[in-house]
Amino acid sequence: MSETPRERWTLQDSARAHAGSRPDHPAIICEGRVTTYAKFHRDSNRAAHALRACGVRRGDRVAYLGRESENYYLVMIACAKAGAVLVPVNWRLTPNEVDHILRDSGAALIFVDDEFWETVATVRHQLRGLRRVIRVDGTDADGEPARGAGLPAWAADQPDTDPSPGTGPDDAVIQIYTSGTTGLPKGAVLAHRSFFTLPHASREHGVDWIDWLPEDVALISLPGFGVAGIGWFLHTFNAGGTNVVMPQFDPQEAVRLIRAHGVTTTFAAPAMLQAMAAERGAGPEAFASLRKIAYGAAPMSETLLKQCLETYRCEFAQIYASTETGSVAVCLPPAAHHPGSTHLTSVGRPCPGNEIKVIGPDGATLPPGAIGQICVRAPSRMLGYWNLPEATARTLVGEWLHMGDAGYLDEDGYLHLCDRINDTIIVAGQNIYPAEVEKALAAHPAVADAAVVGLPDDRWGESVHAVVVLRPGARATPRELLLSLRGRIADYKIPGTYHFVPSLPRNPSGKILRRAVREQLTAPARDALKATVV
């Protein structure tokens, strides 16, 4: 392994290398618990052998349902060492949504926190392929929980020798579920290389727009079931840095952790940065250790940027990415982050090793200033969607990922977003897909038709709004519709505002024209919606 170029490493290579070179350096700090690289390597080796003893083989899917902790990342690296593929499950989902992910992935085994045990108990007997359910406290689902034992105890009788899974940088390691316009979750399969190519290309090009250093202490405040949380953790892990992991974001606790552990980097949505800056005692001295903050999922207004620059006093970098890109695709560098910058309305330029183009309906590349579909070529891109060859072929055309966004490149090569082709709504960094919410609304007996769109929101970037057509003679209130959605879809997907119309705009094929719906919601109309806030 010592002769293998770092860009050809796998996650198991990182674990072994850092355990050898900095065994006592903290790899993870979570709720006061410190796990060194040496301990993490030994524990993940044992867990990998335990997975093999459970019948998990190369390429098998292993699911995890729980909040972020050292246990979650231990399972992640153990899967890599066993040659398995981790399937992180969003802990905010309903049992039906969890059932779909487990059924679609064919997960052979699932680890679950006690907090979400009832969710798995509800669906486990319907899943023939799910052979084992392991509580994160280390016990089998049918055994008595030995609280506090943890996953290391579950695998304590296994050897701590390095497994040999036979996998390389182009083999699958993580399968993250992300929905499309149909609302059906798709498993985007990422390879080991997704978490190595960008740092390598940045070093080769001498670019430090976004970088991860061995001396970094990173705050992981985004959920580990999404590519942003996973990516920031693994990039720091691969560099040999320390990850301070939050089970769930809380602005007061985030400020405390930054001060207590000397955090140097973090990735956050603008709404999270705004919330931390508003905390009592969150002055520049609280953030003195920070050297760089990356943000994404929503643009940062010049007003908020000015506030953040005054409060955090470190470098800022905006990133544009998706689950399918596997890592950062485009970056607005720190040099562009100052009041009055002419580039603040863009999301930046392609990261080293990546390419961007904008195409028209015929697939031809468009000139600067022309709006079309954004395409990205990046070595970190996904392998494809799990068991969905047609969806993969539509999204991954040759080496180019066809993104769901419309935009244009300016004369300087900066990318500007105009709209999302797939109508995805993003609330505080969480993707919400209108078709899924519309389907749930249509289940209400009073609803004949519905369109769900995102509206600008100063705090969260966007808010979810429903435009509803009632059946003739039927009656329903916004509150009744909201209550009908609880338990059917995750709470963060439920619209907070509703209004009723006689019909919805559609194209000749019958598809709802959500862009037209948004355009009809002019500023006066949005003001009138205040009465329907639930």
MIGU-788738 format. One line per 8 residues: number of its first residue (from 1); their letters; for each residue x negated, y negated, z negated of N, C-alpha, C. Coordinates in steps of 0.1 Angstrom, whole numbers. Atoms other than C-alpha are relative to their C-alpha. Example, Ala and Ser with C-alpha at 12.3 -4.5 7.8 and 13.67 -1.06 7.14 Angstrom:
BEGIN
1	as	-9 12 0 -123 45 -78 -9 -12 0  9 11 0 -137 11 -71 8 -11 -8
***
This chain:
BEGIN
1	msetprer	-8 12 0 0 0 0 -8 -13 0  9 11 1 -29 -23 -7 -4 -6 14  4 4 -13 -37 -23 30 12 -5 9  -12 4 -7 -1 -31 40 2 -15 0  -3 14 1 5 -67 50 12 -3 -7  -11 3 9 28 -84 26 14 -1 8  -13 1 -8 54 -91 54 5 14 3  -4 -14 -2 56 -53 58 3 8 -12
9	wtlqdsar	-4 -6 13 63 -46 22 14 4 -1  -14 -3 4 94 -31 8 2 -4 -15  -2 4 14 110 -39 -26 -7 8 -10  8 -9 9 94 -9 -42 -15 -3 0  14 5 0 60 -22 -30 -2 -12 -9  1 12 9 66 -55 -48 0 5 -15  -1 -5 14 76 -37 -81 -13 6 -4  12 -7 4 45 -15 -80 -12 -10 0
17	ahagsrpd	11 9 -1 21 -43 -70 0 -9 -12  0 9 11 32 -67 -97 -2 7 -14  2 -8 12 33 -40 -124 -15 3 -2  15 -2 1 -4 -34 -116 -8 -12 -2  8 12 0 -16 -70 -112 4 -9 -12  -4 8 11 5 -87 -139 10 7 -9  -9 -9 7 20 -60 -161 8 -7 -12  -6 6 11 28 -83 -191 7 -13 3
25	hpaiiceg	-7 12 -4 43 -111 -171 15 2 1  -14 -2 0 80 -116 -176 6 0 14  -7 -1 -12 100 -104 -146 14 -6 -1  -14 4 2 135 -111 -160 1 -4 -14  -5 5 13 148 -131 -189 15 -1 1  -15 0 0 185 -126 -197 5 0 -14  -6 1 13 203 -138 -228 -10 3 -11  11 -2 10 170 -138 -247 -8 13 1
33	rvttyakf	7 -13 -1 159 -103 -236 -10 -2 11  11 2 -9 125 -103 -218 -4 14 5  5 -13 -7 116 -75 -193 -12 -3 8  12 3 -7 80 -75 -182 0 8 13  1 -7 -13 69 -63 -147 -4 15 -3  4 -14 3 53 -31 -163 13 8 -4  -12 -7 5 85 -22 -181 11 2 11  -10 -1 -11 107 -30 -151 -4 11 10
41	hrdsnraa	4 -10 -9 86 -8 -129 2 14 -6  -2 -13 6 87 21 -153 15 4 -1  -14 -3 2 124 18 -160 7 2 14  -6 -2 -13 133 15 -123 -5 13 6  5 -13 -5 111 45 -115 9 11 -6  -8 -10 7 130 66 -141 15 -1 6  -14 2 -6 164 52 -128 1 6 14  0 -6 -13 154 62 -93 0 15 0
49	halracgv	0 -14 2 146 97 -104 14 5 -5  -13 -4 5 179 98 -123 11 0 11  -9 0 -11 198 88 -92 -1 12 9  2 -12 -7 182 116 -73 5 12 -7  -5 -11 8 191 140 -101 15 0 1  -14 1 -1 227 128 -97 5 4 15  -3 -4 -14 226 139 -60 0 -11 10  1 11 -9 220 105 -45 -12 3 10
57	rrgdrvay	10 -3 -9 200 109 -13 -2 -13 9  3 11 -8 184 86 12 11 -5 9  -11 5 -7 209 63 28 14 0 -7  -12 0 8 236 70 2 3 -14 -5  -4 13 6 256 40 -10 2 1 -15  -2 1 14 255 31 -47 5 -13 -4  -7 12 3 279 5 -60 -3 -5 -14  2 6 13 275 -19 -89 11 -10 -2
65	lgreseny	-10 10 4 304 -38 -106 -2 -5 -14  3 6 13 294 -61 -134 -7 -13 2  7 13 -1 279 -94 -142 -15 1 1  14 0 -3 243 -103 -135 -7 2 -14  9 -3 12 217 -89 -160 -12 7 5  11 -8 -3 185 -70 -161 4 14 5  -5 -13 -5 206 -39 -156 3 0 14  -4 1 -14 219 -50 -123 -12 0 9
73	ylvmiaca	12 1 -8 185 -58 -109 -8 13 -1  7 -13 2 171 -26 -124 6 11 10  -6 -9 -9 197 -6 -104 -3 -4 15  4 4 -13 189 -27 -73 -13 6 5  14 -4 -4 152 -18 -73 0 16 -1  -1 -15 1 160 18 -84 6 6 13  -6 -5 -13 182 22 -53 -11 0 11  10 1 -10 153 10 -32 -10 11 -1
81	kagavlvp	10 -11 2 129 35 -48 6 13 3  -6 -13 -3 154 63 -43 4 1 15  -4 0 -14 160 53 -6 15 -2 2  -14 2 -1 196 45 -14 3 -15 3  -4 14 -3 216 13 -5 9 -5 -10  -8 6 11 230 -9 -32 12 -7 7  -12 7 -4 266 -21 -27 5 -9 -12  -5 9 11 272 -51 -51 14 -3 2
89	vnwrltpn	-15 3 -1 309 -56 -58 3 -13 -8  -4 12 6 323 -90 -66 9 3 -12  -7 -3 12 335 -88 -102 13 -8 -1  -12 8 1 362 -114 -95 11 6 8  -10 -6 -9 381 -91 -71 10 8 -8  -11 -8 6 414 -73 -79 -3 15 3  2 -15 -2 415 -34 -81 2 4 14  -2 -4 -14 429 -32 -46 -12 -4 9
97	evdhilrd	12 5 -8 400 -53 -32 -12 8 -3  11 -9 3 375 -32 -51 1 14 6  -2 -13 -7 391 0 -38 -4 0 14  4 1 -15 386 -12 -2 -15 1 1  15 0 -2 349 -18 -7 -6 13 -3  5 -13 4 343 15 -25 4 10 11  -5 -10 -10 364 34 1 -8 -3 13  6 3 -12 348 16 31 -15 4 0
105	sgaalifv	14 -3 1 312 20 19 -3 15 -2  2 -14 3 317 56 9 -10 2 -12  10 -1 12 298 49 -24 1 13 -7  0 -13 7 287 81 -40 0 -2 -15  1 3 14 282 65 -74 2 -14 -3  -1 14 4 291 33 -92 -4 -2 -14  3 5 14 277 15 -122 10 -11 -3  -10 9 4 302 -5 -141 -2 -6 -14
113	ddefwetv	0 6 13 302 -30 -170 12 4 -7  -11 -2 8 325 -23 -199 12 -9 3  -10 10 -3 343 -55 -190 9 3 11  -7 -3 -12 354 -41 -157 3 15 2  -3 -15 0 359 -5 -167 14 3 5  -14 -3 -4 397 -7 -163 2 -1 15  -1 2 -14 393 -19 -127 -4 13 7  5 -12 -6 373 12 -118 9 12 -4
121	atvrhqlr	-9 -11 5 396 35 -139 12 0 9  -12 0 -8 425 23 -118 -2 6 14  1 -4 -13 410 33 -85 -9 13 2  10 -11 -1 384 61 -92 6 13 5  -5 -14 -4 407 91 -88 6 0 14  -4 1 -14 418 79 -53 -11 1 9  11 0 -9 383 80 -40 -8 13 -1  6 -13 0 371 115 -31 -15 0 1
129	glrrvirv	15 0 -2 336 104 -22 -7 -5 -12  7 6 12 329 87 -56 -2 11 -10  3 -12 8 311 115 -74 -3 -3 -14  4 3 14 299 97 -105 4 -15 -3  -2 14 5 309 66 -125 -9 -1 -13  9 2 11 282 54 -149 2 -14 -6  -1 12 8 288 28 -176 -14 -7 0  13 7 1 261 1 -176 -7 2 -14
137	dgtdadge	6 -2 13 256 9 -213 -8 14 0  9 -11 -1 240 41 -200 7 14 -1  -6 -13 2 267 68 -205 9 3 12  -9 -4 -10 288 88 -181 14 -5 -3  -13 6 2 323 75 -176 9 9 -9  -8 -9 9 337 106 -194 -6 2 -13  6 -2 13 314 104 -223 2 -11 -10  -2 11 10 314 84 -255 -11 -10 2
145	pargaglp	10 11 -3 297 50 -249 -10 -2 -12  10 2 10 264 46 -268 -4 -15 2  1 14 -2 266 8 -270 -15 -4 -4  14 5 2 232 -9 -267 -11 8 5  10 -9 -5 215 21 -252 -6 -6 13  4 6 -12 214 5 -218 -5 10 11  3 -9 -11 204 20 -184 -14 6 -2  12 -7 3 168 27 -195 2 13 -8
153	awaadqpd	-2 -12 8 181 51 -221 7 11 8  -7 -10 -8 204 68 -195 -10 8 9  10 -7 -9 173 76 -174 -13 4 -8  12 -2 8 149 81 -204 -7 13 2  6 -13 -2 143 118 -197 -6 3 13  5 -2 -13 132 112 -162 -15 -4 0  14 4 -1 95 108 -151 -1 -14 4  2 14 -5 81 73 -146 -9 -1 11
161	tdpspgtg	9 0 -12 61 83 -116 7 -7 12  -5 7 -12 65 64 -83 7 10 9  -7 -8 -10 92 80 -61 -5 -3 13  4 2 -14 85 84 -24 12 1 9  -12 -1 -8 117 75 -6 -2 1 15  3 -1 -14 100 74 28 6 -12 8  -6 11 -7 116 41 37 -10 -11 3  9 11 -4 100 11 54 8 -13 1
169	pddaviqi	-6 13 0 107 -26 59 13 -1 9  -11 1 -9 133 -20 86 12 9 -4  -11 -8 5 154 4 65 10 -8 -9  -11 7 8 187 -6 48 -3 1 -14  2 -1 14 185 -15 12 12 -6 -8  -12 6 6 216 -37 4 11 -2 10  -12 1 -9 251 -38 18 9 -10 -7  -8 11 6 269 -71 10 13 -1 8
177	ytsgttgl	-13 1 -7 306 -74 18 4 -14 2  -4 13 -4 317 -105 36 12 1 10  -12 -1 -8 351 -111 53 -2 -8 13  -1 8 -12 358 -124 88 14 -6 1  -13 7 -2 389 -142 102 11 10 -2  -11 -10 2 409 -109 99 3 1 -14  -2 -1 14 405 -111 62 -5 14 -5  5 -13 4 391 -75 61 -15 0 -3
185	pkgavlah	14 1 3 358 -73 42 -8 10 8  9 -7 -8 329 -61 63 -13 1 -8  13 -2 7 297 -46 49 -12 -4 9  12 4 -7 267 -65 62 -12 7 -6  11 -8 4 237 -42 60 -13 -8 2  12 7 0 204 -59 51 -12 10 -2  12 -8 2 169 -43 54 -9 -7 -10  10 6 9 139 -48 31 -6 -13 6
193	rsfftlph	7 11 -7 124 -72 57 8 -13 -2  -7 12 2 152 -97 50 -5 -9 -11  5 8 12 135 -107 18 -15 -2 0  15 2 -1 99 -109 31 -4 -9 12  4 6 -12 99 -125 66 -1 -16 -2  0 15 1 107 -162 56 -12 -4 -8  12 5 7 80 -166 29 -13 2 8  12 -2 -8 54 -150 53 -1 -10 11
201	asrehgvd	0 10 -11 64 -173 82 -3 -14 -5  2 13 6 64 -203 59 -15 -2 -3  15 1 3 28 -195 47 -8 -1 13  7 0 -13 17 -189 83 0 -14 6  -2 13 -6 30 -223 94 -3 -12 -10  3 11 9 19 -242 63 11 -8 -5  -13 8 4 55 -252 54 4 4 -14  -5 -3 13 67 -255 19 14 -7 -3
209	widwlped	-13 6 2 102 -268 25 7 8 -11  -5 -9 11 114 -238 4 -11 10 -2  11 -9 3 87 -217 -13 2 7 -14  -1 -7 12 84 -192 -41 -15 4 -4  14 -2 5 52 -190 -62 -1 9 -12  2 -9 11 38 -165 -87 3 -7 -14  -2 7 12 40 -192 -114 14 -5 -2  -14 6 1 76 -201 -107 8 7 -11
217	valislpg	-11 -5 8 104 -197 -132 13 -4 6  -12 3 -8 136 -195 -113 13 3 -8  -13 -2 6 171 -200 -127 10 6 10  -9 -7 -9 195 -175 -111 14 -2 -6  -13 4 5 229 -191 -116 11 3 9  -11 -4 -10 248 -179 -85 2 15 -2  -3 -14 1 265 -145 -85 -9 9 8  9 -10 -6 243 -115 -77 7 9 10
225	fgvagigw	-6 -8 -10 270 -100 -55 0 -7 14  1 7 -12 263 -126 -28 -14 -2 4  13 0 -5 233 -131 -6 -8 -12 -6  7 11 6 224 -165 -22 -6 4 -13  6 -4 13 220 -151 -57 -10 11 1  9 -11 -2 204 -119 -45 -13 -5 6  12 5 -7 180 -137 -22 -9 -8 -8  9 9 9 168 -163 -47 -7 9 -10
233	flhtfnag	7 -9 9 161 -135 -72 -11 8 7  10 -9 -6 143 -112 -48 -12 -8 6  11 8 -5 122 -140 -32 -9 -3 -12  9 3 12 110 -150 -67 -6 13 -5  5 -13 5 106 -113 -77 -12 4 9  11 -4 -9 85 -106 -45 -12 -9 -2  11 9 3 63 -136 -54 -7 3 -13  6 -3 13 57 -122 -89 4 -10 -10
241	gtnvvmpq	-4 10 9 75 -150 -106 10 5 -11  -9 -4 10 100 -150 -135 14 -5 3  -14 3 -3 138 -149 -130 7 -1 -14  -9 2 12 160 -164 -158 14 2 5  -13 -4 -6 193 -147 -151 12 -4 -9  -12 3 7 227 -161 -161 11 10 4  -12 -9 -4 256 -136 -163 11 -7 7  -10 8 -7 279 -164 -153 -4 -14 -2
249	fdpqeavr	5 13 0 272 -200 -145 9 -8 -11  -6 10 10 279 -225 -174 -9 -12 0  10 11 -1 265 -260 -170 -7 -3 -12  7 3 12 257 -265 -206 -11 10 -3  10 -10 2 239 -232 -209 -11 -1 11  10 2 -10 221 -239 -176 -10 -10 -3  9 10 4 207 -271 -189 -9 5 -11  8 -5 11 196 -254 -221 -11 10 5
257	lirahgvt	9 -9 -5 179 -226 -201 -12 -7 7  11 7 -7 160 -250 -179 -10 -6 -9  9 6 10 146 -268 -209 -8 11 -8  6 -10 9 139 -237 -230 -11 8 7  9 -9 -7 121 -217 -203 -9 -7 10  8 7 -10 105 -244 -182 3 4 14  -4 -4 -14 125 -235 -151 -6 -10 10  7 8 -11 107 -247 -119 9 -1 12
265	ttfaapam	-8 0 -12 132 -238 -92 14 6 -2  -13 -6 1 168 -230 -87 8 -2 13  -9 3 -11 195 -227 -60 14 -1 -6  -13 3 5 229 -242 -66 9 -6 10  -9 8 -8 260 -255 -50 0 -14 -5  -1 14 5 264 -293 -52 9 -2 -12  -9 2 12 293 -290 -76 -6 5 -12  7 -5 12 271 -270 -100 -10 -11 -4
273	lqamaaer	10 10 3 244 -297 -98 7 -12 -7  -7 11 6 270 -324 -105 5 4 -14  -4 -4 13 283 -304 -135 -11 0 -10  11 0 9 249 -300 -150 -4 -14 -3  4 14 2 241 -337 -145 9 -7 -10  -10 7 9 273 -346 -164 -1 5 -14  1 -5 14 263 -326 -195 -7 -10 -9  7 9 10 254 -345 -226 -14 4 -2
281	gagpeafa	14 -3 2 217 -348 -230 -7 4 13  6 -5 -13 211 -339 -193 -7 -12 7  8 10 -6 186 -367 -187 -12 6 7  12 -5 -7 153 -365 -168 -9 9 -8  9 -8 8 135 -351 -198 5 15 -1  -5 -14 1 158 -320 -198 -5 8 12  3 -6 -13 147 -313 -162 -14 -2 4  14 4 -3 110 -323 -165 -8 12 7
289	slrkiayg	7 -11 -6 99 -288 -155 3 3 14  -5 -3 -14 118 -286 -122 -10 -6 10  8 5 -12 97 -289 -90 9 0 12  -8 -1 -13 124 -280 -64 13 6 -3  -13 -5 0 161 -275 -61 5 2 14  -6 -3 -13 177 -259 -31 15 0 -2  -15 -1 1 214 -263 -25 6 3 14  -7 -4 -12 239 -251 1 14 2 -2
297	aapmsetl	-14 -3 0 274 -240 9 9 -12 2  -7 12 -2 285 -276 11 -10 -12 1  9 11 -1 270 -309 21 0 -8 -13  1 8 12 258 -333 -6 2 -15 5  -2 14 -4 272 -368 -4 -12 -9 -4  11 9 3 248 -397 -5 1 -5 -15  -2 4 14 264 -408 -38 -5 10 -10  4 -11 9 258 -374 -54 -15 2 1
305	lkqclety	14 -1 -2 223 -372 -39 -8 -10 -9  7 11 8 213 -405 -55 1 3 -15  -2 -4 14 227 -393 -88 -10 11 -4  8 -11 3 208 -361 -86 -15 -3 1  14 4 -1 175 -377 -75 -4 -8 -13  3 7 13 177 -400 -106 0 9 -12  -1 -9 11 186 -372 -129 -10 11 -1  9 -12 0 165 -342 -118 -14 -4 3
313	rcefaqiy	14 5 -3 135 -361 -104 -9 11 5  8 -11 -6 123 -332 -83 4 0 15  -3 -1 -14 123 -322 -46 14 7 2  -12 -7 -4 156 -312 -29 -1 5 14  0 -5 -14 161 -290 1 14 7 2  -13 -6 -3 194 -281 17 -2 12 9  2 -12 -9 198 -247 33 13 4 7  -12 -5 -7 221 -233 59 -3 15 3
321	astetgsv	2 -14 -1 225 -195 59 13 7 0  -12 -8 2 250 -167 58 -5 14 -4  3 -14 3 251 -131 47 -7 7 11  5 -7 -12 244 -120 82 -14 -5 4  14 4 -3 212 -141 85 -10 6 -9  9 -7 9 198 -123 55 -8 -9 -9  9 9 7 178 -153 44 3 -14 5  -2 14 -4 176 -191 49 -3 -1 15
329	avclppaa	2 1 -14 181 -199 86 -5 -14 4  3 14 -3 179 -237 86 -2 -8 -13  3 8 13 165 -262 60 -1 -15 3  2 14 0 168 -299 55 -11 -3 -11  11 1 10 134 -306 39 1 -11 -10  1 11 11 126 -327 8 -2 -14 6  4 13 -5 112 -355 30 13 -7 5  -13 6 -5 148 -361 44 9 -4 -11
337	hhpgsthl	-9 3 11 163 -364 9 -3 -13 -7  1 13 6 163 -400 2 12 -9 5  -11 9 -4 191 -427 3 -4 -7 13  3 7 -12 193 -441 38 -6 9 11  6 -9 -10 178 -411 56 10 2 11  -8 -2 -12 191 -407 91 4 15 2  -2 -14 -2 191 -369 87 9 6 -10  -8 -6 10 213 -365 57 13 6 4
345	tsvgrpcp	-13 -5 -5 244 -358 78 -3 14 7  3 -13 -6 226 -327 92 -3 10 -11  4 -10 10 218 -294 76 -15 4 2  14 -2 -1 182 -295 89 -5 6 13  6 -6 -11 159 -278 113 -3 15 -3  2 -15 3 152 -240 118 -13 2 -8  11 -4 8 129 -225 93 -11 7 8  11 -6 -8 95 -212 105 4 15 3
353	gneikvig	-3 -14 -5 100 -180 126 14 1 5  -13 -1 -4 136 -188 133 3 -9 12  -4 8 -11 153 -203 164 15 -3 -1  -15 4 0 187 -221 168 3 -4 15  -6 5 -12 208 -227 199 15 -2 -1  -15 3 0 243 -240 206 5 4 14  -5 -4 -13 263 -223 233 15 -4 2  -14 3 -4 295 -230 252 8 13 1
361	pdgatlpp	-9 -11 -1 325 -207 258 -6 11 10  5 -9 -10 306 -192 288 -14 7 -4  13 -6 5 275 -183 267 -12 -8 3  12 8 -4 253 -210 283 -4 -9 -11  6 9 10 230 -230 261 4 -15 3  -4 14 -2 243 -266 256 -11 -10 -3  10 10 3 222 -297 256 2 -7 -13  -2 7 12 216 -319 226 13 -9 0
369	gaigqicv	-12 8 2 248 -336 213 12 7 4  -12 -7 -4 272 -311 229 4 10 -11  -5 -9 11 293 -292 204 4 14 6  -3 -14 -3 295 -254 206 -2 9 -11  2 -10 11 290 -222 187 -15 1 -3  13 -1 5 259 -220 166 -5 14 1  6 -13 0 236 -191 172 -14 -1 -6  12 0 8 206 -181 151 -8 13 4
377	rapsrmlg	9 -12 -2 176 -158 159 -10 -1 -12  8 -1 12 159 -148 127 -4 14 -3  4 -13 3 138 -118 118 6 6 -13  -6 -4 12 156 -116 85 15 5 2  -14 -3 -3 190 -109 102 4 14 -4  -6 -13 4 213 -81 93 -3 11 10  1 -11 -9 210 -46 108 13 1 8  -14 -1 -6 248 -48 115 10 2 -11
385	ywnlpeat	-11 -2 10 282 -43 99 2 15 -1  -2 -14 3 287 -9 83 12 6 7  -11 -7 -7 307 14 106 9 -8 8  -8 9 -9 319 -15 127 -8 -4 12  9 3 -11 300 -13 160 6 -11 9  -5 11 -9 324 -36 179 -1 -14 -7  2 13 7 323 -63 152 -15 -4 0  15 3 -1 285 -60 152 -4 -5 13
393	artlvgew	4 4 -13 283 -63 189 5 -14 3  -5 14 -2 304 -95 188 -8 -10 -7  7 10 8 283 -111 161 -15 0 3  14 -2 -2 248 -97 169 -2 3 15  1 -2 -14 242 -102 206 -15 -1 4  14 -1 -2 207 -90 214 -7 -4 -14  6 4 12 185 -108 188 7 -12 -6  -7 12 4 210 -137 184 12 3 -8
401	lhmgdagy	-12 0 8 235 -140 156 9 -11 4  -10 10 -3 266 -157 167 8 -4 -13  -6 4 12 277 -177 137 14 -4 1  -14 4 -1 312 -187 128 2 -15 0  -1 15 1 304 -224 129 -2 -6 14  2 8 -11 306 -250 155 -8 -12 -4  8 11 3 281 -278 157 -8 -4 12  9 4 -11 254 -295 178 -14 -3 -6
409	ldedgylh	14 4 3 217 -302 178 -2 -14 5  3 14 -5 205 -338 180 -13 1 8  12 1 -8 175 -350 200 -12 4 -7  11 -4 8 152 -343 171 0 14 -4  -1 -14 3 163 -307 168 7 3 -14  -8 -2 13 184 -312 136 14 5 3  -13 -6 -2 215 -291 133 11 -7 -7  -12 7 6 249 -308 126 12 9 1
417	lcdrindt	-12 -8 1 279 -288 115 13 -9 3  -12 7 -3 313 -299 129 13 7 -6  -12 -7 5 338 -272 119 -4 15 0  3 -14 1 339 -235 111 10 7 10  -8 -7 -10 351 -214 140 9 10 -6  -8 -11 7 363 -187 117 9 -5 -11  -9 6 9 382 -212 95 -3 4 -15  3 -3 13 364 -200 64 1 -12 -9
425	iivagqni	0 11 10 371 -221 33 -10 3 -10  11 -1 10 342 -227 9 3 -8 -12  -3 7 13 351 -236 -27 -12 3 -10  11 -1 9 320 -242 -49 -9 12 4  9 -10 -5 300 -218 -27 6 14 2  -7 -13 -1 326 -190 -27 8 -1 14  -7 -1 -13 339 -180 8 14 6 -3  -14 -4 1 377 -177 11 5 1 14
433	ypaeveka	-4 -2 -14 393 -163 43 15 -1 1  -14 3 0 427 -177 52 9 11 3  -9 -11 -4 441 -146 68 4 9 -11  -3 -9 12 438 -126 36 10 -7 -9  -9 7 9 456 -153 16 14 -1 6  -13 1 -7 483 -157 43 7 13 -1  -6 -13 1 489 -120 42 7 2 -13  -5 -1 13 494 -121 5 13 -9 -2
441	laahpava	-12 9 1 518 -151 8 12 6 7  -11 -6 -8 538 -133 35 8 11 -7  -6 -11 7 546 -105 10 12 -6 -9  -11 6 8 569 -130 -9 12 0 8  -12 -1 -8 605 -124 2 5 -13 6  -5 13 -5 611 -161 7 -8 -6 11  10 6 -9 581 -167 30 2 6 14  -1 -4 -14 586 -165 68 -13 -1 7
449	daavvglp	13 3 -7 552 -179 78 -8 -8 -9  9 8 8 521 -195 62 -13 -2 7  13 3 -5 489 -211 71 -8 -6 -12  8 4 11 461 -216 46 -13 -7 6  12 8 -5 434 -243 51 -7 -6 -12  8 7 10 407 -260 32 1 -15 2  0 15 0 410 -297 22 -12 -5 -7  12 5 7 381 -319 12 3 -2 -15
457	ddrwgesv	-2 1 15 376 -319 -26 -14 -6 -5  12 7 5 351 -343 -43 -8 9 -9  7 -8 10 342 -317 -70 -5 13 6  3 -14 -4 343 -283 -53 -4 1 15  3 -1 -15 336 -292 -16 13 1 8  -13 -2 -6 370 -279 -6 9 6 -10  -11 -7 8 403 -268 -22 9 8 10  -9 -8 -8 427 -242 -9 14 -5 0
465	havvvlrp	-13 6 -1 460 -255 4 8 9 9  -9 -8 -7 490 -235 17 11 -8 7  -12 6 -7 515 -247 44 9 11 2  -9 -12 0 546 -225 41 13 -3 7  -13 1 -7 576 -219 63 9 10 -8  -9 -8 8 605 -205 42 10 7 10  -11 -6 -8 631 -180 56 13 -8 -1  -13 8 1 665 -195 64 8 3 -12
473	garatpre	-8 -1 12 685 -201 33 -8 4 -13  8 -4 12 656 -190 10 -6 -12 -7  5 11 8 642 -211 -18 -13 5 -8  12 -4 8 608 -210 -36 -7 -13 -4  8 11 5 587 -234 -56 -15 3 1  15 -3 0 549 -238 -54 -4 9 -12  4 -9 11 546 -223 -89 5 14 2  -5 -14 -2 567 -193 -79 -10 7 10
481	lllslrgr	9 -6 -10 544 -187 -49 -14 3 -7  13 -2 7 513 -191 -71 0 12 -9  -1 -12 10 525 -166 -97 1 13 8  -2 -13 -8 534 -141 -69 -14 5 5  13 -4 -5 497 -141 -58 -9 5 -10  9 -5 11 482 -134 -92 1 15 0  1 -15 0 470 -98 -93 -1 6 14  0 -5 -13 473 -95 -55 -14 -4 7
489	iadykipg	14 4 -4 441 -115 -47 -7 -7 -11  8 6 11 413 -129 -68 5 -15 -3  -6 13 4 423 -161 -87 -6 -11 8  7 11 -7 397 -183 -69 5 -2 14  -6 1 -13 415 -175 -36 14 -6 1  -14 5 0 449 -187 -47 1 -15 2  -1 14 -2 460 -220 -33 5 -8 -12  -4 8 12 463 -248 -58 11 -10 4
497	tyhfvpsl	-10 9 -5 486 -270 -36 8 7 11  -9 -6 -9 516 -261 -14 9 -11 6  -11 8 -4 540 -278 9 7 8 11  -9 -8 -8 568 -266 31 3 -8 13  -3 6 -13 574 -272 68 9 9 8  -9 -8 -8 599 -260 94 -6 10 9  7 -9 -9 573 -244 117 -15 -3 -1  14 2 0 536 -240 122 -5 -1 15
505	prnpsgki	6 1 -13 515 -249 153 -7 13 4  6 -12 -5 505 -219 174 -4 -1 14  4 0 -14 487 -212 206 9 10 8  -9 -9 -8 504 -193 235 0 15 -4  1 -14 4 492 -160 221 6 2 -14  -6 -2 13 508 -167 188 -9 -3 -12  9 2 11 477 -175 168 2 -14 -7  -1 13 7 480 -202 141 -11 -9 3
513	lrravreq	11 10 -3 461 -233 150 -3 -7 -13  3 5 13 446 -240 116 -6 -14 1  6 13 -2 426 -269 130 11 -11 1  -11 9 -2 459 -286 141 7 -2 -14  -6 2 13 473 -279 106 -8 -10 -8  8 9 8 444 -297 90 1 -14 5  -2 14 -6 447 -326 114 13 -7 -4  -13 5 4 483 -330 105 0 -5 -15
521	ltaparda	1 3 15 473 -333 68 -9 -13 -1  7 13 1 462 -370 71 -1 -4 -14  1 5 14 452 -390 41 13 -3 -7  -12 2 6 487 -402 34 7 13 -4  -7 -13 3 500 -366 36 -7 6 -11  7 -6 12 473 -354 12 4 -7 -13  -5 7 12 483 -381 -12 13 5 -5  -14 -5 4 519 -369 -11 -1 14 -6
529	lkatvv	1 -14 5 507 -334 -20 -3 0 -15  4 0 14 497 -345 -55 12 5 -8  -12 -4 8 533 -337 -66 1 15 0  -1 -15 0 527 -300 -56 -12 7 -5  12 -7 7 495 -294 -75 5 8 -11  -4 -9 11 500 -264 -97 -10 1 -11
***
